[in-house]
Amino acid sequence: MVHAMPNLFSYGTLQLSKVQTALFKRYLKGQADVLEGYCQMEITIGDDTVVGLSDKATHLIIKYTGNPKDQIKGVVYEVTEAELAIADQYETADYRRELVVLASGTESWVYVK
């Protein structure tokens, strides 16, 4: 039985090619998509490794609102389970991974507040 690779929706620094190559040793191929019912805000990252990779001390984070007018634009990537584990380590304790359904109908993991 063939298992589909997991999807990961990024609305922030995981879209940066230098972050992708540092974490996953490759560029991820993705499709633009939208996550409805969430709003985004900024947080300050205290992890020097993460800040060094992204060159940003301020990252975006999203939280659930339930309002379909609230939309997050981003990119959905197909990743391996191992790459998902690497992404979990990259995302700081401010984030948790949640399974969502994007506007396209694609089921994907996303990091939320």
N, CA, C and O atoms as CSV, one atom per row, in Angstrom:
chain,resi,resn,atom,element,x,y,z
A,1,MET,N,N,0.846,-1.188,0.000
A,1,MET,CA,C,0.000,0.000,0.000
A,1,MET,C,C,0.891,1.250,0.000
A,1,MET,O,O,1.824,1.352,0.796
A,2,VAL,N,N,0.606,2.167,-0.869
A,2,VAL,CA,C,1.395,3.394,-0.977
A,2,VAL,C,C,0.745,4.480,-0.124
A,2,VAL,O,O,-0.444,4.772,-0.255
A,3,HIS,N,N,1.542,5.061,0.739
A,3,HIS,CA,C,1.043,6.160,1.563
A,3,HIS,C,C,1.379,7.481,0.878
A,3,HIS,O,O,2.480,7.663,0.358
A,4,ALA,N,N,0.423,8.390,0.885
A,4,ALA,CA,C,0.674,9.716,0.334
A,4,ALA,C,C,1.645,10.446,1.265
A,4,ALA,O,O,1.622,10.264,2.482
A,5,MET,N,N,2.482,11.263,0.669
A,5,MET,CA,C,3.394,12.060,1.485
A,5,MET,C,C,2.595,13.155,2.188
A,5,MET,O,O,1.608,13.654,1.646
A,6,PRO,N,N,3.021,13.524,3.385
A,6,PRO,CA,C,2.303,14.587,4.087
A,6,PRO,C,C,2.494,15.934,3.391
A,6,PRO,O,O,3.492,16.171,2.711
A,7,ASN,N,N,1.512,16.801,3.583
A,7,ASN,CA,C,1.594,18.165,3.077
A,7,ASN,C,C,1.889,19.098,4.235
A,7,ASN,O,O,1.478,18.856,5.370
A,8,LEU,N,N,2.610,20.174,3.930
A,8,LEU,CA,C,2.934,21.188,4.921
A,8,LEU,C,C,2.629,22.551,4.310
A,8,LEU,O,O,3.182,22.914,3.273
A,9,PHE,N,N,1.736,23.307,4.968
A,9,PHE,CA,C,1.352,24.634,4.500
A,9,PHE,C,C,2.227,25.664,5.196
A,9,PHE,O,O,2.284,25.712,6.425
A,10,SER,N,N,2.905,26.482,4.412
A,10,SER,CA,C,3.771,27.525,4.964
A,10,SER,C,C,3.259,28.902,4.592
A,10,SER,O,O,2.895,29.158,3.444
A,11,TYR,N,N,3.234,29.779,5.570
A,11,TYR,CA,C,2.849,31.174,5.361
A,11,TYR,C,C,3.991,32.105,5.752
A,11,TYR,O,O,3.810,33.320,5.833
A,12,GLY,N,N,5.178,31.523,5.997
A,12,GLY,CA,C,6.281,32.347,6.497
A,12,GLY,C,C,7.635,31.865,6.044
A,12,GLY,O,O,7.853,31.625,4.857
A,13,THR,N,N,8.559,31.722,6.997
A,13,THR,CA,C,9.970,31.521,6.667
A,13,THR,C,C,10.272,30.171,6.021
A,13,THR,O,O,11.320,30.024,5.392
A,14,LEU,N,N,9.389,29.179,6.156
A,14,LEU,CA,C,9.638,27.901,5.479
A,14,LEU,C,C,9.518,28.034,3.959
A,14,LEU,O,O,9.845,27.101,3.225
A,15,GLN,N,N,9.051,29.186,3.490
A,15,GLN,CA,C,9.017,29.446,2.043
A,15,GLN,C,C,10.367,29.949,1.531
A,15,GLN,O,O,10.600,29.961,0.322
A,16,LEU,N,N,11.249,30.358,2.425
A,16,LEU,CA,C,12.541,30.907,2.003
A,16,LEU,C,C,13.452,29.782,1.519
A,16,LEU,O,O,13.629,28.778,2.209
A,17,SER,N,N,14.027,29.955,0.332
A,17,SER,CA,C,14.864,28.897,-0.238
A,17,SER,C,C,16.054,28.566,0.656
A,17,SER,O,O,16.438,27.401,0.762
A,18,LYS,N,N,16.651,29.585,1.309
A,18,LYS,CA,C,17.807,29.296,2.164
A,18,LYS,C,C,17.404,28.508,3.409
A,18,LYS,O,O,18.199,27.716,3.914
A,19,VAL,N,N,16.207,28.707,3.903
A,19,VAL,CA,C,15.716,27.924,5.046
A,19,VAL,C,C,15.453,26.486,4.588
A,19,VAL,O,O,15.810,25.535,5.282
A,20,GLN,N,N,14.827,26.333,3.417
A,20,GLN,CA,C,14.547,24.994,2.883
A,20,GLN,C,C,15.832,24.194,2.665
A,20,GLN,O,O,15.926,23.034,3.066
A,21,THR,N,N,16.810,24.819,2.032
A,21,THR,CA,C,18.042,24.075,1.741
A,21,THR,C,C,18.819,23.760,3.025
A,21,THR,O,O,19.445,22.705,3.123
A,22,ALA,N,N,18.785,24.662,4.002
A,22,ALA,CA,C,19.465,24.400,5.272
A,22,ALA,C,C,18.782,23.257,6.027
A,22,ALA,O,O,19.454,22.394,6.592
A,23,LEU,N,N,17.455,23.254,6.033
A,23,LEU,CA,C,16.720,22.238,6.792
A,23,LEU,C,C,16.593,20.914,6.048
A,23,LEU,O,O,16.853,19.850,6.610
A,24,PHE,N,N,16.193,20.987,4.781
A,24,PHE,CA,C,15.799,19.783,4.039
A,24,PHE,C,C,16.808,19.353,2.978
A,24,PHE,O,O,16.644,18.310,2.344
A,25,LYS,N,N,17.855,20.162,2.785
A,25,LYS,CA,C,18.899,19.883,1.776
A,25,LYS,C,C,18.324,19.849,0.358
A,25,LYS,O,O,18.890,19.215,-0.532
A,26,ARG,N,N,17.194,20.538,0.154
A,26,ARG,CA,C,16.589,20.631,-1.177
A,26,ARG,C,C,15.591,21.786,-1.180
A,26,ARG,O,O,15.168,22.270,-0.130
A,27,TYR,N,N,15.223,22.217,-2.401
A,27,TYR,CA,C,14.130,23.173,-2.551
A,27,TYR,C,C,12.836,22.387,-2.597
A,27,TYR,O,O,12.747,21.369,-3.283
A,28,LEU,N,N,11.844,22.849,-1.877
A,28,LEU,CA,C,10.541,22.195,-1.906
A,28,LEU,C,C,9.715,22.750,-3.057
A,28,LEU,O,O,9.748,23.948,-3.337
A,29,LYS,N,N,8.966,21.857,-3.729
A,29,LYS,CA,C,8.059,22.308,-4.779
A,29,LYS,C,C,6.688,22.484,-4.149
A,29,LYS,O,O,6.189,21.596,-3.458
A,30,GLY,N,N,6.090,23.637,-4.396
A,30,GLY,CA,C,4.813,23.908,-3.741
A,30,GLY,C,C,3.787,24.534,-4.650
A,30,GLY,O,O,4.076,24.947,-5.773
A,31,GLN,N,N,2.575,24.590,-4.129
A,31,GLN,CA,C,1.433,25.191,-4.817
A,31,GLN,C,C,0.857,26.269,-3.909
A,31,GLN,O,O,0.733,26.071,-2.700
A,32,ALA,N,N,0.507,27.404,-4.493
A,32,ALA,CA,C,-0.152,28.454,-3.718
A,32,ALA,C,C,-1.500,27.926,-3.229
A,32,ALA,O,O,-2.197,27.216,-3.955
A,33,ASP,N,N,-1.858,28.276,-2.006
A,33,ASP,CA,C,-3.135,27.868,-1.441
A,33,ASP,C,C,-3.518,28.873,-0.360
A,33,ASP,O,O,-2.760,29.796,-0.064
A,34,VAL,N,N,-4.690,28.689,0.221
A,34,VAL,CA,C,-5.219,29.613,1.221
A,34,VAL,C,C,-5.778,28.802,2.387
A,34,VAL,O,O,-6.405,27.761,2.190
A,35,LEU,N,N,-5.546,29.288,3.588
A,35,LEU,CA,C,-6.131,28.702,4.786
A,35,LEU,C,C,-7.169,29.692,5.311
A,35,LEU,O,O,-6.846,30.834,5.639
A,36,GLU,N,N,-8.411,29.240,5.384
A,36,GLU,CA,C,-9.497,30.115,5.831
A,36,GLU,C,C,-9.767,29.917,7.314
A,36,GLU,O,O,-9.572,28.829,7.856
A,37,GLY,N,N,-10.223,30.993,7.967
A,37,GLY,CA,C,-10.603,30.902,9.375
A,37,GLY,C,C,-9.467,31.145,10.342
A,37,GLY,O,O,-9.572,30.816,11.524
A,38,TYR,N,N,-8.375,31.722,9.849
A,38,TYR,CA,C,-7.219,32.027,10.701
A,38,TYR,C,C,-6.774,33.462,10.442
A,38,TYR,O,O,-6.942,33.986,9.341
A,39,CYS,N,N,-6.202,34.095,11.474
A,39,CYS,CA,C,-5.587,35.411,11.299
A,39,CYS,C,C,-4.114,35.288,11.688
A,39,CYS,O,O,-3.724,34.380,12.422
A,40,GLN,N,N,-3.316,36.211,11.185
A,40,GLN,CA,C,-1.891,36.133,11.499
A,40,GLN,C,C,-1.424,37.333,12.284
A,40,GLN,O,O,-2.004,38.416,12.208
A,41,MET,N,N,-0.358,37.121,13.044
A,41,MET,CA,C,0.264,38.167,13.836
A,41,MET,C,C,1.758,37.899,13.837
A,41,MET,O,O,2.215,36.887,13.306
A,42,GLU,N,N,2.510,38.798,14.429
A,42,GLU,CA,C,3.950,38.626,14.500
A,42,GLU,C,C,4.352,38.220,15.906
A,42,GLU,O,O,3.732,38.625,16.889
A,43,ILE,N,N,5.414,37.402,15.984
A,43,ILE,CA,C,6.012,37.065,17.277
A,43,ILE,C,C,7.521,37.236,17.161
A,43,ILE,O,O,8.087,37.171,16.069
A,44,THR,N,N,8.150,37.452,18.289
A,44,THR,CA,C,9.611,37.550,18.333
A,44,THR,C,C,10.170,36.176,18.673
A,44,THR,O,O,9.745,35.536,19.635
A,45,ILE,N,N,11.128,35.734,17.867
A,45,ILE,CA,C,11.749,34.428,18.047
A,45,ILE,C,C,13.000,34.585,18.903
A,45,ILE,O,O,13.859,35.418,18.612
A,46,GLY,N,N,13.098,33.787,19.955
A,46,GLY,CA,C,14.254,33.869,20.847
A,46,GLY,C,C,15.335,32.843,20.542
A,46,GLY,O,O,16.394,32.857,21.168
A,47,ASP,N,N,15.081,31.953,19.587
A,47,ASP,CA,C,16.036,30.891,19.249
A,47,ASP,C,C,17.036,31.418,18.221
A,47,ASP,O,O,16.672,31.704,17.080
A,48,ASP,N,N,18.298,31.542,18.632
A,48,ASP,CA,C,19.327,32.125,17.755
A,48,ASP,C,C,19.542,31.316,16.474
A,48,ASP,O,O,19.839,31.886,15.424
A,49,THR,N,N,19.394,30.000,16.556
A,49,THR,CA,C,19.569,29.157,15.367
A,49,THR,C,C,18.503,29.468,14.329
A,49,THR,O,O,18.803,29.611,13.143
A,50,VAL,N,N,17.257,29.572,14.781
A,50,VAL,CA,C,16.136,29.871,13.882
A,50,VAL,C,C,16.295,31.270,13.292
A,50,VAL,O,O,16.091,31.471,12.095
A,51,VAL,N,N,16.657,32.229,14.131
A,51,VAL,CA,C,16.868,33.606,13.660
A,51,VAL,C,C,18.009,33.638,12.645
A,51,VAL,O,O,17.924,34.336,11.635
A,52,GLY,N,N,19.075,32.884,12.910
A,52,GLY,CA,C,20.209,32.834,11.991
A,52,GLY,C,C,19.837,32.242,10.643
A,52,GLY,O,O,20.298,32.718,9.606
A,53,LEU,N,N,19.010,31.208,10.650
A,53,LEU,CA,C,18.586,30.578,9.391
A,53,LEU,C,C,17.704,31.492,8.564
A,53,LEU,O,O,17.854,31.579,7.345
A,54,SER,N,N,16.781,32.174,9.234
A,54,SER,CA,C,15.801,32.988,8.508
A,54,SER,C,C,16.239,34.439,8.333
A,54,SER,O,O,15.663,35.169,7.525
A,55,ASP,N,N,17.252,34.859,9.081
A,55,ASP,CA,C,17.676,36.261,9.141
A,55,ASP,C,C,16.556,37.174,9.627
A,55,ASP,O,O,16.529,38.362,9.306
A,56,LYS,N,N,15.635,36.612,10.401
A,56,LYS,CA,C,14.510,37.411,10.916
A,56,LYS,C,C,14.274,37.057,12.380
A,56,LYS,O,O,14.143,35.885,12.731
A,57,ALA,N,N,14.220,38.078,13.228
A,57,ALA,CA,C,13.903,37.853,14.639
A,57,ALA,C,C,12.393,37.846,14.848
A,57,ALA,O,O,11.898,37.341,15.856
A,58,THR,N,N,11.671,38.412,13.888
A,58,THR,CA,C,10.210,38.452,13.957
A,58,THR,C,C,9.642,37.525,12.901
A,58,THR,O,O,9.930,37.668,11.713
A,59,HIS,N,N,8.835,36.575,13.341
A,59,HIS,CA,C,8.192,35.633,12.424
A,59,HIS,C,C,6.676,35.788,12.512
A,59,HIS,O,O,6.153,36.375,13.459
A,60,LEU,N,N,5.991,35.260,11.523
A,60,LEU,CA,C,4.535,35.249,11.552
A,60,LEU,C,C,4.047,34.021,12.307
A,60,LEU,O,O,4.701,32.978,12.312
A,61,ILE,N,N,2.900,34.159,12.938
A,61,ILE,CA,C,2.212,33.031,13.567
A,61,ILE,C,C,0.723,33.238,13.316
A,61,ILE,O,O,0.260,34.372,13.195
A,62,ILE,N,N,-0.015,32.148,13.240
A,62,ILE,CA,C,-1.444,32.271,12.980
A,62,ILE,C,C,-2.248,31.640,14.105
A,62,ILE,O,O,-1.777,30.744,14.805
A,63,LYS,N,N,-3.474,32.129,14.263
A,63,LYS,CA,C,-4.380,31.511,15.237
A,63,LYS,C,C,-5.763,31.400,14.628
A,63,LYS,O,O,-6.153,32.180,13.759
A,64,TYR,N,N,-6.488,30.411,15.107
A,64,TYR,CA,C,-7.828,30.109,14.601
A,64,TYR,C,C,-8.818,31.173,15.055
A,64,TYR,O,O,-8.844,31.553,16.225
A,65,THR,N,N,-9.637,31.654,14.108
A,65,THR,CA,C,-10.700,32.600,14.441
A,65,THR,C,C,-12.080,32.011,14.128
A,65,THR,O,O,-13.081,32.390,14.736
A,66,GLY,N,N,-12.116,31.075,13.165
A,66,GLY,CA,C,-13.387,30.513,12.745
A,66,GLY,C,C,-14.131,31.376,11.733
A,66,GLY,O,O,-15.164,30.963,11.207
A,67,ASN,N,N,-13.615,32.566,11.458
A,67,ASN,CA,C,-14.250,33.473,10.505
A,67,ASN,C,C,-13.703,33.193,9.107
A,67,ASN,O,O,-12.516,33.406,8.861
A,68,PRO,N,N,-14.563,32.708,8.165
A,68,PRO,CA,C,-14.066,32.381,6.824
A,68,PRO,C,C,-13.500,33.587,6.066
A,68,PRO,O,O,-12.791,33.418,5.074
A,69,LYS,N,N,-13.811,34.802,6.530
A,69,LYS,CA,C,-13.245,35.998,5.886
A,69,LYS,C,C,-11.773,36.182,6.242
A,69,LYS,O,O,-11.034,36.856,5.524
A,70,ASP,N,N,-11.353,35.582,7.350
A,70,ASP,CA,C,-9.938,35.618,7.736
A,70,ASP,C,C,-9.213,34.571,6.897
A,70,ASP,O,O,-9.525,33.383,6.980
A,71,GLN,N,N,-8.253,35.004,6.096
A,71,GLN,CA,C,-7.561,34.091,5.192
A,71,GLN,C,C,-6.058,34.302,5.250
A,71,GLN,O,O,-5.565,35.429,5.308
A,72,ILE,N,N,-5.348,33.184,5.232
A,72,ILE,CA,C,-3.887,33.199,5.217
A,72,ILE,C,C,-3.442,32.662,3.861
A,72,ILE,O,O,-3.760,31.529,3.500
A,73,LYS,N,N,-2.713,33.475,3.120
A,73,LYS,CA,C,-2.158,33.018,1.841
A,73,LYS,C,C,-0.807,32.385,2.106
A,73,LYS,O,O,-0.024,32.874,2.920
A,74,GLY,N,N,-0.544,31.287,1.406
A,74,GLY,CA,C,0.732,30.609,1.596
A,74,GLY,C,C,0.969,29.592,0.503
A,74,GLY,O,O,0.372,29.655,-0.572
A,75,VAL,N,N,1.845,28.660,0.796
A,75,VAL,CA,C,2.231,27.626,-0.165
A,75,VAL,C,C,2.155,26.280,0.536
A,75,VAL,O,O,2.609,26.136,1.671
A,76,VAL,N,N,1.576,25.288,-0.150
A,76,VAL,CA,C,1.523,23.940,0.398
A,76,VAL,C,C,2.590,23.097,-0.298
A,76,VAL,O,O,2.676,23.056,-1.525
A,77,TYR,N,N,3.396,22.429,0.520
A,77,TYR,CA,C,4.499,21.613,0.028
A,77,TYR,C,C,4.260,20.154,0.374
A,77,TYR,O,O,3.689,19.839,1.418
A,78,GLU,N,N,4.703,19.261,-0.516
A,78,GLU,CA,C,4.717,17.840,-0.214
A,78,GLU,C,C,6.070,17.542,0.419
A,78,GLU,O,O,7.114,17.823,-0.171
A,79,VAL,N,N,6.049,16.975,1.615
A,79,VAL,CA,C,7.285,16.684,2.341
A,79,VAL,C,C,7.272,15.224,2.801
A,79,VAL,O,O,6.237,14.558,2.766
A,80,THR,N,N,8.415,14.752,3.221
A,80,THR,CA,C,8.500,13.404,3.782
A,80,THR,C,C,8.217,13.481,5.287
A,80,THR,O,O,8.224,14.564,5.872
A,81,GLU,N,N,7.969,12.327,5.904
A,81,GLU,CA,C,7.788,12.292,7.366
A,81,GLU,C,C,9.043,12.809,8.065
A,81,GLU,O,O,8.954,13.512,9.071
A,82,ALA,N,N,10.219,12.457,7.524
A,82,ALA,CA,C,11.483,12.923,8.114
A,82,ALA,C,C,11.595,14.447,8.020
A,82,ALA,O,O,12.050,15.097,8.961
A,83,GLU,N,N,11.181,15.010,6.891
A,83,GLU,CA,C,11.227,16.471,6.736
A,83,GLU,C,C,10.232,17.155,7.670
A,83,GLU,O,O,10.502,18.244,8.177
A,84,LEU,N,N,9.097,16.526,7.894
A,84,LEU,CA,C,8.122,17.071,8.841
A,84,LEU,C,C,8.723,17.117,10.248
A,84,LEU,O,O,8.520,18.084,10.982
A,85,ALA,N,N,9.457,16.074,10.616
A,85,ALA,CA,C,10.125,16.039,11.928
A,85,ALA,C,C,11.180,17.144,12.026
A,85,ALA,O,O,11.349,17.746,13.086
A,86,ILE,N,N,11.887,17.411,10.930
A,86,ILE,CA,C,12.883,18.493,10.902
A,86,ILE,C,C,12.184,19.843,11.064
A,86,ILE,O,O,12.659,20.710,11.798
A,87,ALA,N,N,11.057,20.015,10.377
A,87,ALA,CA,C,10.288,21.260,10.497
A,87,ALA,C,C,9.787,21.443,11.931
A,87,ALA,O,O,9.768,22.561,12.446
A,88,ASP,N,N,9.383,20.347,12.572
A,88,ASP,CA,C,8.942,20.429,13.972
A,88,ASP,C,C,10.055,20.983,14.862
A,88,ASP,O,O,9.795,21.764,15.778
A,89,GLN,N,N,11.291,20.574,14.589
A,89,GLN,CA,C,12.431,21.055,15.386
A,89,GLN,C,C,12.723,22.523,15.089
A,89,GLN,O,O,13.105,23.280,15.981
A,90,TYR,N,N,12.541,22.921,13.823
A,90,TYR,CA,C,12.805,24.312,13.420
A,90,TYR,C,C,11.803,25.264,14.073
A,90,TYR,O,O,12.173,26.335,14.554
A,91,GLU,N,N,10.542,24.864,14.085
A,91,GLU,CA,C,9.517,25.729,14.675
A,91,GLU,C,C,9.702,25.720,16.189
A,91,GLU,O,O,9.837,24.660,16.800
A,92,THR,N,N,9.708,26.898,16.784
A,92,THR,CA,C,9.980,27.017,18.208
A,92,THR,C,C,8.763,26.570,19.029
A,92,THR,O,O,7.720,26.217,18.478
A,93,ALA,N,N,8.921,26.592,20.333
A,93,ALA,CA,C,7.859,26.166,21.250
A,93,ALA,C,C,6.617,27.048,21.149
A,93,ALA,O,O,5.566,26.703,21.690
A,94,ASP,N,N,6.731,28.193,20.457
A,94,ASP,CA,C,5.574,29.074,20.276
A,94,ASP,C,C,4.536,28.441,19.342
A,94,ASP,O,O,3.373,28.843,19.331
A,95,TYR,N,N,4.973,27.444,18.556
A,95,TYR,CA,C,4.116,26.859,17.528
A,95,TYR,C,C,3.734,25.427,17.879
A,95,TYR,O,O,4.474,24.721,18.564
A,96,ARG,N,N,2.566,25.013,17.398
A,96,ARG,CA,C,2.224,23.595,17.413
A,96,ARG,C,C,1.677,23.227,16.043
A,96,ARG,O,O,1.085,24.055,15.352
A,97,ARG,N,N,1.886,21.970,15.661
A,97,ARG,CA,C,1.469,21.512,14.334
A,97,ARG,C,C,0.040,20.991,14.408
A,97,ARG,O,O,-0.308,20.218,15.301
A,98,GLU,N,N,-0.787,21.430,13.452
A,98,GLU,CA,C,-2.200,21.076,13.418
A,98,GLU,C,C,-2.589,20.661,12.001
A,98,GLU,O,O,-2.093,21.227,11.027
A,99,LEU,N,N,-3.468,19.683,11.889
A,99,LEU,CA,C,-3.948,19.225,10.587
A,99,LEU,C,C,-5.161,20.063,10.190
A,99,LEU,O,O,-6.112,20.198,10.960
A,100,VAL,N,N,-5.119,20.625,8.979
A,100,VAL,CA,C,-6.196,21.489,8.493
A,100,VAL,C,C,-6.569,21.089,7.066
A,100,VAL,O,O,-5.868,20.310,6.420
A,101,VAL,N,N,-7.677,21.634,6.594
A,101,VAL,CA,C,-8.062,21.480,5.185
A,101,VAL,C,C,-8.002,22.867,4.563
A,101,VAL,O,O,-8.657,23.802,5.024
A,102,LEU,N,N,-7.197,22.983,3.497
A,102,LEU,CA,C,-7.005,24.269,2.821
A,102,LEU,C,C,-8.173,24.557,1.890
A,102,LEU,O,O,-9.008,23.686,1.648
A,103,ALA,N,N,-8.233,25.783,1.366
A,103,ALA,CA,C,-9.323,26.200,0.480
A,103,ALA,C,C,-9.449,25.292,-0.744
A,103,ALA,O,O,-10.542,25.118,-1.281
A,104,SER,N,N,-8.329,24.717,-1.181
A,104,SER,CA,C,-8.324,23.826,-2.353
A,104,SER,C,C,-8.909,22.448,-2.033
A,104,SER,O,O,-9.171,21.653,-2.935
A,105,GLY,N,N,-9.111,22.173,-0.728
A,105,GLY,CA,C,-9.572,20.854,-0.311
A,105,GLY,C,C,-8.428,19.944,0.119
A,105,GLY,O,O,-8.657,18.820,0.566
A,106,THR,N,N,-7.192,20.432,-0.017
A,106,THR,CA,C,-6.002,19.667,0.352
A,106,THR,C,C,-5.867,19.606,1.868
A,106,THR,O,O,-5.973,20.626,2.550
A,107,GLU,N,N,-5.630,18.396,2.393
A,107,GLU,CA,C,-5.353,18.238,3.813
A,107,GLU,C,C,-3.866,18.509,4.030
A,107,GLU,O,O,-3.016,17.998,3.300
A,108,SER,N,N,-3.570,19.312,5.032
A,108,SER,CA,C,-2.181,19.723,5.228
A,108,SER,C,C,-1.907,20.006,6.702
A,108,SER,O,O,-2.804,20.370,7.463
A,109,TRP,N,N,-0.641,19.828,7.084
A,109,TRP,CA,C,-0.183,20.282,8.392
A,109,TRP,C,C,0.132,21.764,8.301
A,109,TRP,O,O,0.543,22.255,7.249
A,110,VAL,N,N,-0.059,22.470,9.393
A,110,VAL,CA,C,0.311,23.884,9.480
A,110,VAL,C,C,0.731,24.156,10.924
A,110,VAL,O,O,0.264,23.492,11.849
A,111,TYR,N,N,1.603,25.124,11.106
A,111,TYR,CA,C,2.034,25.513,12.447
A,111,TYR,C,C,1.209,26.702,12.906
A,111,TYR,O,O,1.125,27.721,12.221
A,112,VAL,N,N,0.598,26.557,14.086
A,112,VAL,CA,C,-0.297,27.580,14.636
A,112,VAL,C,C,0.148,27.949,16.045
A,112,VAL,O,O,0.996,27.279,16.635
A,113,LYS,N,N,-0.426,29.012,16.573
A,113,LYS,CA,C,-0.133,29.483,17.933
A,113,LYS,C,C,-0.647,28.471,18.937
A,113,LYS,O,O,-0.504,28.671,20.143
